Amino acid sequence: MNHLDLSNTRDRNLGRILQLQAEAVGDNIYLLNNDTRFTFSETDRMVNSIARGLADLGVGRGDRVAFFANSALDIIFLTLAVSRLGAVWIPINAEYKGEWLKSTLADSMPKVIVSDPRLWPRLAEVIAEVPHDHLVLRDLGDNPMPPGAKPFEFLKSFPDAPHDMSFIDYGEVNAVLWTSGTTGKSKGVMQSHNVWVHTAERIAARYATIPGDVTYNVLPLYNSASWMMSIFRALFEGI
């Protein structure tokens, strides 16, 4: 494990934290999914590649990338790549459909929408009414790729050259999370890089992490707790 000192505010952004962990404990496992393992260094390189792919689609500082997709390592890579560009990632509840899905996506104003095979039929019903520049789909299997869409492997095909992240301020918006809608229509809540970092610091102290600990995520990736309690906590602590 490697509990980071992030007293320098220029280090308090997610892309930079991944880079720091790759430099310090690069061979440590960061992500596990069934038999798939990614170290911090492997994750860092994958995120660099995907960030280059997003940049090729025109994604830059402040642009929005929405994902309407099921939980997968690709989605974790995606959020970190978006963060590395100073852009904004927006999870869309995978249970949405019809008018609710259309209005949430439209209000998110995404430059890029990322989805996957199981959810594509619902997205296909509304996407013509959602302004966006690019559609990226994870493996559709035997199904044909919709016209104009790009496969997620396209994003992974770019060089893993490092990115300059010095322009990213820890107070900048990093993500927009849509609320559950228990008191009315869902609202988009802006999250800064520092919100994630501050929460990870607090949770790490509460759990008193020791070497060898593993955090197990059972929550969907459109839920903020999945990131705070597991994915970004592990990133912050090098576990």
PASEBA-1860 file (N, C-alpha, C; in nm, 3 decimals):
! residues 239
1> MNHLDLSN> 0.085/-0.119/0.000/0.000/0.000/0.000/0.089/0.124/0.000 ~ 0.030/0.237/-0.034/0.106/0.362/-0.036/0.009/0.477/-0.012 ~ -0.005/0.513/0.113/-0.096/0.620/0.154/-0.031/0.753/0.115 ~ -0.087/0.822/0.018/-0.023/0.939/-0.041/-0.034/1.063/0.048 ~ 0.070/1.144/0.043/0.067/1.278/0.101/0.028/1.375/-0.010 ~ -0.091/1.430/0.000/-0.142/1.517/-0.105/-0.155/1.660/-0.055 ~ -0.062/1.702/0.028/-0.064/1.838/0.081/-0.041/1.942/-0.028 ~ 0.027/1.903/-0.136/0.044/1.990/-0.252/-0.085/1.985/-0.333
9> TRDRNLGR> -0.156/2.097/-0.342/-0.287/2.095/-0.407/-0.279/2.056/-0.555 ~ -0.163/2.073/-0.618/-0.149/2.033/-0.758/-0.153/1.881/-0.775 ~ -0.136/1.808/-0.665/-0.145/1.662/-0.670/-0.286/1.613/-0.644 ~ -0.377/1.702/-0.608/-0.510/1.661/-0.566/-0.606/1.653/-0.685 ~ -0.563/1.580/-0.786/-0.656/1.547/-0.895/-0.634/1.400/-0.931 ~ -0.737/1.337/-0.981/-0.737/1.191/-0.994/-0.632/1.140/-1.092 ~ -0.614/1.210/-1.203/-0.514/1.168/-1.300/-0.374/1.172/-1.242 ~ -0.344/1.276/-1.167/-0.213/1.290/-1.104/-0.192/1.184/-0.996
17> ILQLQAEA> -0.295/1.153/-0.920/-0.283/1.052/-0.814/-0.249/0.916/-0.874 ~ -0.314/0.880/-0.984/-0.280/0.754/-1.050/-0.135/0.755/-1.095 ~ -0.089/0.865/-1.150/0.050/0.876/-1.193/0.145/0.859/-1.074 ~ 0.114/0.920/-0.961/0.199/0.909/-0.842/0.205/0.765/-0.792 ~ 0.092/0.695/-0.793/0.092/0.556/-0.747/0.167/0.467/-0.845 ~ 0.154/0.494/-0.974/0.228/0.415/-1.074/0.378/0.431/-1.055 ~ 0.421/0.550/-1.017/0.563/0.575/-0.993/0.611/0.510/-0.863 ~ 0.525/0.508/-0.762/0.566/0.461/-0.629/0.547/0.311/-0.608
25> VGDNIYLL> 0.432/0.259/-0.650/0.399/0.117/-0.626/0.341/0.058/-0.754 ~ 0.408/0.082/-0.865/0.354/0.045/-0.996/0.321/-0.101/-1.013 ~ 0.393/-0.191/-0.944/0.369/-0.334/-0.961/0.257/-0.385/-0.871 ~ 0.206/-0.302/-0.783/0.095/-0.344/-0.696/-0.034/-0.355/-0.778 ~ -0.116/-0.454/-0.746/-0.245/-0.469/-0.813/-0.338/-0.358/-0.768 ~ -0.401/-0.294/-0.865/-0.501/-0.191/-0.834/-0.642/-0.244/-0.859 ~ -0.666/-0.304/-0.976/-0.800/-0.346/-1.015/-0.806/-0.496/-1.040 ~ -0.910/-0.560/-0.985/-0.933/-0.702/-1.005/-1.077/-0.722/-1.049
33> NNDTRFTF> -1.095/-0.802/-1.153/-1.230/-0.838/-1.196/-1.225/-0.981/-1.247 ~ -1.280/-1.074/-1.170/-1.266/-1.216/-1.200/-1.117/-1.250/-1.213 ~ -1.074/-1.300/-1.327/-0.932/-1.336/-1.343/-0.847/-1.224/-1.401 ~ -0.907/-1.109/-1.424/-0.834/-0.997/-1.483/-0.769/-0.913/-1.373 ~ -0.642/-0.881/-1.392/-0.567/-0.801/-1.295/-0.500/-0.685/-1.367 ~ -0.506/-0.568/-1.306/-0.432/-0.452/-1.358/-0.354/-0.389/-1.244 ~ -0.223/-0.374/-1.263/-0.141/-0.304/-1.166/-0.163/-0.154/-1.182 ~ -0.105/-0.078/-1.089/-0.114/0.068/-1.102/-0.044/0.116/-1.228
41> SETDRMVN> 0.070/0.056/-1.262/0.141/0.096/-1.383/0.062/0.061/-1.509 ~ 0.005/-0.060/-1.512/-0.075/-0.100/-1.628/-0.197/-0.011/-1.644 ~ -0.259/0.022/-1.532/-0.375/0.112/-1.536/-0.335/0.250/-1.587 ~ -0.221/0.299/-1.539/-0.171/0.430/-1.582/-0.150/0.434/-1.732 ~ -0.089/0.329/-1.787/-0.064/0.326/-1.931/-0.195/0.316/-2.009 ~ -0.289/0.234/-1.962/-0.417/0.222/-2.030/-0.492/0.355/-2.030 ~ -0.489/0.423/-1.916/-0.556/0.552/-1.904/-0.493/0.655/-1.996 ~ -0.360/0.653/-2.007/-0.293/0.743/-2.102/-0.343/0.721/-2.244
49> SIARGLAD> -0.352/0.594/-2.284/-0.398/0.562/-2.419/-0.540/0.610/-2.444 ~ -0.629/0.580/-2.351/-0.769/0.619/-2.368/-0.783/0.771/-2.369 ~ -0.705/0.838/-2.286/-0.708/0.985/-2.287/-0.665/1.039/-2.422 ~ -0.563/0.977/-2.483/-0.521/1.018/-2.618/-0.633/0.994/-2.719 ~ -0.704/0.882/-2.704/-0.816/0.854/-2.794/-0.928/0.954/-2.779 ~ -0.959/0.991/-2.655/-1.063/1.091/-2.632/-1.021/1.227/-2.689 ~ -0.894/1.261/-2.669/-0.844/1.387/-2.724/-0.857/1.389/-2.876 ~ -0.836/1.272/-2.939/-0.851/1.263/-3.084/-0.995/1.290/-3.125
57> LGVGRGDR> -1.091/1.263/-3.037/-1.232/1.292/-3.064/-1.267/1.436/-3.028 ~ -1.168/1.512/-2.985/-1.192/1.653/-2.954/-1.222/1.684/-2.810 ~ -1.207/1.584/-2.721/-1.236/1.607/-2.580/-1.120/1.682/-2.516 ~ -1.152/1.790/-2.448/-1.052/1.869/-2.379/-1.108/1.924/-2.249 ~ -1.038/2.019/-2.194/-1.073/2.075/-2.064/-1.218/2.124/-2.061 ~ -1.294/2.074/-1.963/-1.431/2.116/-1.945/-1.534/2.044/-2.029 ~ -1.491/1.967/-2.129/-1.586/1.890/-2.209/-1.644/1.776/-2.128 ~ -1.757/1.726/-2.172/-1.829/1.625/-2.094/-1.837/1.491/-2.169
65> VAFFANSA> -1.809/1.386/-2.095/-1.818/1.250/-2.147/-1.917/1.174/-2.058 ~ -2.029/1.132/-2.115/-2.130/1.059/-2.039/-2.119/0.911/-2.068 ~ -2.140/0.828/-1.966/-2.147/0.685/-1.993/-2.279/0.629/-1.941 ~ -2.345/0.555/-2.030/-2.466/0.480/-2.000/-2.427/0.335/-2.021 ~ -2.371/0.275/-1.917/-2.306/0.145/-1.934/-2.309/0.069/-1.803 ~ -2.295/-0.062/-1.814/-2.285/-0.146/-1.695/-2.143/-0.140/-1.639 ~ -2.128/-0.185/-1.516/-1.999/-0.180/-1.449/-1.896/-0.264/-1.523 ~ -1.778/-0.206/-1.543/-1.669/-0.275/-1.613/-1.540/-0.199/-1.588
73> LDIIFLTL> -1.427/-0.269/-1.599/-1.299/-0.203/-1.583/-1.282/-0.091/-1.686 ~ -1.334/-0.112/-1.807/-1.325/-0.008/-1.910/-1.381/0.124/-1.861 ~ -1.487/0.119/-1.783/-1.551/0.242/-1.736/-1.462/0.311/-1.632 ~ -1.393/0.235/-1.550/-1.299/0.295/-1.455/-1.185/0.361/-1.531 ~ -1.132/0.291/-1.631/-1.027/0.351/-1.714/-1.079/0.481/-1.777 ~ -1.202/0.478/-1.826/-1.260/0.593/-1.894/-1.265/0.715/-1.801 ~ -1.315/0.697/-1.680/-1.328/0.811/-1.588/-1.192/0.871/-1.556 ~ -1.092/0.786/-1.537/-0.959/0.837/-1.507/-0.897/0.906/-1.628
81> AVSRLGAV> -0.928/0.858/-1.747/-0.878/0.922/-1.869/-0.943/1.058/-1.889 ~ -1.073/1.066/-1.866/-1.143/1.194/-1.875/-1.083/1.293/-1.774 ~ -1.056/1.243/-1.654/-0.997/1.327/-1.549/-0.860/1.379/-1.591 ~ -0.785/1.296/-1.658/-0.649/1.331/-1.700/-0.651/1.444/-1.803 ~ -0.761/1.462/-1.873/-0.773/1.568/-1.973/-0.832/1.696/-1.914 ~ -0.869/1.692/-1.787/-0.937/1.807/-1.729/-1.081/1.818/-1.776 ~ -1.134/1.708/-1.830/-1.273/1.704/-1.876/-1.364/1.655/-1.763 ~ -1.489/1.631/-1.793/-1.590/1.597/-1.692/-1.660/1.467/-1.731
89> WIPINAEY> -1.665/1.370/-1.638/-1.735/1.244/-1.667/-1.870/1.244/-1.596 ~ -1.969/1.184/-1.664/-2.107/1.187/-1.615/-2.168/1.047/-1.625 ~ -2.188/0.979/-1.511/-2.254/0.848/-1.514/-2.406/0.866/-1.528 ~ -2.466/0.787/-1.613/-2.611/0.786/-1.630/-2.665/0.655/-1.575 ~ -2.765/0.664/-1.491/-2.825/0.546/-1.427/-2.862/0.441/-1.531 ~ -2.808/0.320/-1.514/-2.829/0.214/-1.612/-2.972/0.161/-1.613 ~ -3.056/0.206/-1.520/-3.197/0.166/-1.519/-3.284/0.261/-1.600 ~ -3.231/0.374/-1.642/-3.312/0.473/-1.712/-3.353/0.423/-1.850
97> KGEWLKST> -3.466/0.475/-1.897/-3.513/0.445/-2.032/-3.609/0.556/-2.075 ~ -3.637/0.560/-2.203/-3.737/0.652/-2.255/-3.708/0.798/-2.227 ~ -3.811/0.872/-2.192/-3.801/1.016/-2.171/-3.702/1.051/-2.062 ~ -3.697/0.973/-1.956/-3.606/1.002/-1.845/-3.461/0.990/-1.892 ~ -3.432/0.887/-1.968/-3.297/0.869/-2.022/-3.264/0.982/-2.118 ~ -3.357/1.015/-2.207/-3.332/1.119/-2.307/-3.305/1.254/-2.240 ~ -3.388/1.292/-2.144/-3.373/1.424/-2.084/-3.247/1.432/-1.998 ~ -3.212/1.323/-1.930/-3.091/1.324/-1.848/-2.967/1.338/-1.935
105> LADSMPKV> -2.962/1.263/-2.043/-2.849/1.274/-2.135/-2.843/1.413/-2.200 ~ -2.956/1.463/-2.242/-2.958/1.594/-2.308/-2.914/1.703/-2.211 ~ -2.959/1.695/-2.087/-2.920/1.795/-1.987/-2.772/1.784/-1.952 ~ -2.712/1.667/-1.974/-2.570/1.648/-1.945/-2.480/1.713/-2.050 ~ -2.535/1.739/-2.167/-2.464/1.805/-2.278/-2.329/1.737/-2.308 ~ -2.332/1.606/-2.339/-2.206/1.535/-2.361/-2.148/1.558/-2.500 ~ -2.017/1.566/-2.506/-1.948/1.564/-2.636/-1.940/1.420/-2.685 ~ -1.917/1.327/-2.589/-1.905/1.184/-2.621/-1.999/1.106/-2.530
113> IVSDPRLW> -2.067/1.006/-2.586/-2.149/0.912/-2.509/-2.088/0.773/-2.525 ~ -2.070/0.704/-2.413/-2.016/0.568/-2.413/-2.123/0.474/-2.361 ~ -2.144/0.363/-2.431/-2.244/0.266/-2.386/-2.193/0.125/-2.416 ~ -2.280/0.025/-2.394/-2.239/-0.114/-2.415/-2.356/-0.196/-2.469 ~ -2.331/-0.322/-2.504/-2.432/-0.402/-2.576/-2.566/-0.415/-2.506 ~ -2.566/-0.441/-2.376/-2.692/-0.467/-2.306/-2.780/-0.343/-2.300 ~ -2.719/-0.227/-2.296/-2.797/-0.104/-2.281/-2.820/-0.030/-2.413 ~ -2.749/-0.070/-2.518/-2.761/-0.001/-2.645/-2.904/0.005/-2.698
121> PRLAEVIA> -2.986/-0.102/-2.691/-3.123/-0.091/-2.745/-3.202/0.024/-2.683 ~ -3.188/0.046/-2.553/-3.260/0.157/-2.489/-3.203/0.291/-2.533 ~ -3.072/0.298/-2.544/-3.008/0.421/-2.588/-3.044/0.452/-2.733 ~ -3.052/0.347/-2.816/-3.083/0.365/-2.957/-3.218/0.433/-2.978 ~ -3.311/0.412/-2.884/-3.445/0.470/-2.898/-3.446/0.622/-2.881 ~ -3.344/0.678/-2.815/-3.349/0.820/-2.782/-3.230/0.900/-2.836 ~ -3.125/0.833/-2.880/-3.000/0.905/-2.906/-3.012/1.008/-3.017 ~ -3.104/0.988/-3.109/-3.121/1.086/-3.218/-3.166/1.221/-3.165
129> EVPHDHLV> -3.224/1.222/-3.045/-3.273/1.347/-2.986/-3.179/1.403/-2.881 ~ -3.060/1.344/-2.869/-2.961/1.390/-2.771/-2.842/1.449/-2.846 ~ -2.818/1.579/-2.839/-2.702/1.638/-2.907/-2.571/1.579/-2.853 ~ -2.484/1.535/-2.942/-2.353/1.481/-2.904/-2.267/1.476/-3.029 ~ -2.137/1.469/-3.009/-2.045/1.464/-3.123/-2.007/1.322/-3.162 ~ -1.993/1.236/-3.060/-1.943/1.101/-3.087/-2.014/0.999/-2.998 ~ -2.031/0.879/-3.053/-2.082/0.764/-2.980/-1.975/0.656/-2.980 ~ -1.943/0.604/-2.861/-1.846/0.496/-2.847/-1.914/0.379/-2.779
137> LRDLGDNP> -1.901/0.260/-2.838/-1.966/0.142/-2.783/-1.864/0.035/-2.749 ~ -1.882/-0.022/-2.630/-1.803/-0.139/-2.595/-1.848/-0.256/-2.681 ~ -1.777/-0.366/-2.680/-1.794/-0.478/-2.773/-1.941/-0.515/-2.793 ~ -1.987/-0.506/-2.916/-2.125/-0.541/-2.949/-2.140/-0.687/-2.989 ~ -2.031/-0.764/-2.981/-2.039/-0.904/-3.020/-2.069/-0.918/-3.167 ~ -2.172/-0.995/-3.199/-2.210/-1.017/-3.339/-2.302/-0.907/-3.394 ~ -2.340/-0.813/-3.309/-2.429/-0.708/-3.354/-2.351/-0.603/-3.435 ~ -2.412/-0.547/-3.538/-2.341/-0.446/-3.619/-2.320/-0.317/-3.542
145> MPPGAKPF> -2.210/-0.251/-3.570/-2.183/-0.121/-3.510/-2.274/-0.017/-3.574 ~ -2.345/0.064/-3.494/-2.431/0.168/-3.552/-2.350/0.263/-3.639 ~ -2.411/0.322/-3.740/-2.340/0.415/-3.828/-2.276/0.529/-3.749 ~ -2.149/0.554/-3.777/-2.079/0.665/-3.714/-2.020/0.635/-3.577 ~ -2.059/0.523/-3.517/-2.008/0.489/-3.384/-1.867/0.433/-3.393 ~ -1.794/0.446/-3.284/-1.660/0.390/-3.276/-1.655/0.286/-3.165 ~ -1.577/0.179/-3.185/-1.563/0.079/-3.078/-1.473/0.132/-2.968 ~ -1.493/0.085/-2.848/-1.410/0.128/-2.735/-1.263/0.095/-2.760
153> EFLKSFPD> -1.239/-0.011/-2.836/-1.100/-0.047/-2.867/-1.028/0.063/-2.944 ~ -1.103/0.146/-3.014/-1.043/0.260/-3.082/-0.970/0.349/-2.982 ~ -1.033/0.375/-2.868/-0.971/0.461/-2.766/-0.844/0.397/-2.710 ~ -0.842/0.265/-2.702/-0.727/0.195/-2.645/-0.609/0.185/-2.742 ~ -0.632/0.221/-2.867/-0.532/0.198/-2.970/-0.425/0.308/-2.978 ~ -0.437/0.411/-2.899/-0.345/0.524/-2.906/-0.222/0.501/-2.818 ~ -0.112/0.571/-2.845/0.008/0.557/-2.764/-0.019/0.596/-2.618 ~ 0.059/0.537/-2.527/0.036/0.563/-2.385/0.128/0.674/-2.332
161> APHDMSFI> 0.159/0.771/-2.416/0.245/0.882/-2.375/0.180/0.960/-2.261 ~ 0.260/1.005/-2.163/0.207/1.080/-2.048/0.141/1.211/-2.090 ~ 0.056/1.263/-2.003/-0.016/1.388/-2.027/0.030/1.495/-1.930 ~ 0.028/1.618/-1.976/0.052/1.732/-1.888/-0.077/1.759/-1.810 ~ -0.071/1.749/-1.679/-0.189/1.775/-1.595/-0.171/1.897/-1.507 ~ -0.065/1.974/-1.531/-0.033/2.086/-1.444/-0.141/2.195/-1.448 ~ -0.222/2.197/-1.553/-0.324/2.301/-1.567/-0.449/2.270/-1.486 ~ -0.462/2.150/-1.432/-0.584/2.109/-1.363/-0.580/2.155/-1.218
169> DYGEVNAV> -0.679/2.233/-1.179/-0.691/2.279/-1.041/-0.779/2.183/-0.961 ~ -0.742/2.162/-0.836/-0.815/2.064/-0.755/-0.960/2.103/-0.730 ~ -0.994/2.230/-0.750/-1.132/2.274/-0.730/-1.217/2.267/-0.855 ~ -1.158/2.229/-0.969/-1.235/2.222/-1.093/-1.334/2.104/-1.091 ~ -1.443/2.122/-1.163/-1.542/2.014/-1.173/-1.481/1.896/-1.244 ~ -1.494/1.780/-1.182/-1.441/1.656/-1.238/-1.552/1.564/-1.287 ~ -1.668/1.569/-1.221/-1.778/1.479/-1.255/-1.911/1.545/-1.221 ~ -2.016/1.497/-1.286/-2.152/1.535/-1.250/-2.228/1.407/-1.221
177> LWTSGTTG> -2.276/1.394/-1.099/-2.352/1.276/-1.056/-2.499/1.314/-1.044 ~ -2.584/1.237/-1.109/-2.728/1.263/-1.100/-2.785/1.199/-0.975 ~ -2.864/1.276/-0.899/-2.921/1.226/-0.774/-3.025/1.118/-0.801 ~ -3.064/1.050/-0.694/-3.157/0.937/-0.709/-3.299/0.983/-0.739 ~ -3.332/1.108/-0.713/-3.465/1.158/-0.745/-3.569/1.126/-0.640 ~ -3.529/1.101/-0.516/-3.625/1.065/-0.412/-3.713/1.181/-0.370 ~ -3.670/1.306/-0.391/-3.750/1.421/-0.352/-3.795/1.503/-0.473 ~ -3.790/1.443/-0.589/-3.827/1.513/-0.711/-3.740/1.465/-0.825
185> KSKGVMQS> -3.747/1.533/-0.937/-3.666/1.492/-1.052/-3.517/1.497/-1.018 ~ -3.444/1.401/-1.072/-3.300/1.396/-1.044/-3.232/1.526/-1.085 ~ -3.131/1.563/-1.007/-3.055/1.684/-1.033/-2.907/1.648/-1.048 ~ -2.838/1.717/-1.139/-2.696/1.692/-1.158/-2.614/1.766/-1.054 ~ -2.531/1.693/-0.980/-2.448/1.752/-0.874/-2.302/1.754/-0.921 ~ -2.244/1.873/-0.924/-2.106/1.887/-0.969/-2.009/1.845/-0.858 ~ -1.913/1.759/-0.893/-1.812/1.710/-0.799/-1.675/1.756/-0.846 ~ -1.599/1.819/-0.758/-1.463/1.859/-0.793/-1.367/1.741/-0.770
193> HNVWVHTA> -1.246/1.754/-0.824/-1.142/1.656/-0.792/-1.125/1.646/-0.640 ~ -1.125/1.760/-0.574/-1.095/1.761/-0.431/-1.203/1.696/-0.347 ~ -1.327/1.696/-0.395/-1.433/1.625/-0.322/-1.398/1.477/-0.311 ~ -1.356/1.417/-0.423/-1.318/1.275/-0.421/-1.198/1.253/-0.330 ~ -1.097/1.339/-0.342/-0.973/1.321/-0.265/-1.001/1.338/-0.116 ~ -1.073/1.442/-0.081/-1.103/1.467/0.060/-1.182/1.350/0.120 ~ -1.279/1.300/0.045/-1.358/1.186/0.094/-1.271/1.062/0.109 ~ -1.184/1.037/0.012/-1.094/0.921/0.021/-1.005/0.930/0.144
201> ERIAARYA> -0.955/1.048/0.174/-0.871/1.068/0.291/-0.947/1.035/0.419 ~ -1.070/1.081/0.428/-1.151/1.056/0.548/-1.185/0.908/0.563 ~ -1.223/0.845/0.451/-1.260/0.703/0.457/-1.138/0.618/0.489 ~ -1.023/0.653/0.433/-0.900/0.578/0.462/-0.869/0.582/0.611 ~ -0.885/0.697/0.671/-0.859/0.709/0.816/-0.957/0.625/0.896 ~ -1.082/0.622/0.852/-1.184/0.547/0.925/-1.160/0.396/0.918 ~ -1.112/0.348/0.803/-1.093/0.205/0.785/-0.960/0.154/0.837 ~ -0.867/0.244/0.869/-0.736/0.205/0.922/-0.675/0.094/0.835
209> TIPGDVTY> -0.658/0.123/0.708/-0.608/0.025/0.611/-0.470/-0.025/0.648 ~ -0.449/-0.153/0.626/-0.317/-0.215/0.647/-0.275/-0.284/0.517 ~ -0.144/-0.311/0.500/-0.099/-0.379/0.378/-0.175/-0.509/0.354 ~ -0.211/-0.533/0.231/-0.284/-0.655/0.195/-0.434/-0.638/0.191 ~ -0.485/-0.526/0.239/-0.630/-0.504/0.235/-0.680/-0.494/0.091 ~ -0.800/-0.543/0.070/-0.868/-0.534/-0.060/-1.006/-0.474/-0.035 ~ -1.044/-0.377/-0.114/-1.178/-0.321/-0.103/-1.263/-0.380/-0.215 ~ -1.382/-0.427/-0.179/-1.468/-0.500/-0.273/-1.590/-0.415/-0.305
217> NVLPLYNS> -1.607/-0.381/-0.432/-1.717/-0.295/-0.473/-1.833/-0.378/-0.527 ~ -1.952/-0.356/-0.470/-2.073/-0.424/-0.519/-2.173/-0.325/-0.576 ~ -2.138/-0.198/-0.577/-2.232/-0.095/-0.619/-2.216/-0.061/-0.767 ~ -2.322/-0.017/-0.833/-2.311/0.023/-0.973/-2.228/0.150/-0.986 ~ -2.165/0.168/-1.101/-2.073/0.279/-1.119/-2.143/0.413/-1.146 ~ -2.277/0.414/-1.149/-2.347/0.541/-1.152/-2.377/0.590/-1.010 ~ -2.336/0.514/-0.910/-2.356/0.550/-0.769/-2.226/0.608/-0.714 ~ -2.234/0.726/-0.655/-2.111/0.792/-0.609/-2.039/0.712/-0.502
225> ASWMMSIF> -2.112/0.633/-0.423/-2.047/0.556/-0.315/-1.951/0.451/-0.370 ~ -1.976/0.401/-0.491/-1.884/0.302/-0.547/-1.746/0.362/-0.566 ~ -1.742/0.490/-0.603/-1.614/0.558/-0.623/-1.552/0.600/-0.491 ~ -1.633/0.656/-0.403/-1.579/0.707/-0.276/-1.531/0.595/-0.185 ~ -1.612/0.489/-0.174/-1.583/0.384/-0.077/-1.482/0.281/-0.127 ~ -1.473/0.265/-0.258/-1.388/0.157/-0.311/-1.284/0.205/-0.410 ~ -1.327/0.252/-0.525/-1.236/0.272/-0.637/-1.135/0.384/-0.609 ~ -1.184/0.499/-0.562/-1.091/0.609/-0.536/-1.021/0.594/-0.401
233> RALFEGI> -1.085/0.528/-0.307/-1.015/0.496/-0.182/-0.894/0.407/-0.212 ~ -0.914/0.305/-0.295/-0.803/0.215/-0.332/-0.695/0.291/-0.408 ~ -0.737/0.382/-0.494/-0.641/0.464/-0.568/-0.558/0.549/-0.473 ~ -0.622/0.611/-0.377/-0.555/0.698/-0.282/-0.458/0.622/-0.192 ~ -0.494/0.498/-0.157/-0.413/0.422/-0.061/-0.318/0.321/-0.127 ~ -0.328/0.306/-0.258/-0.237/0.212/-0.323/-0.268/0.067/-0.293 ~ -0.399/0.038/-0.281/-0.442/-0.101/-0.253/-0.529/-0.150/-0.368
END
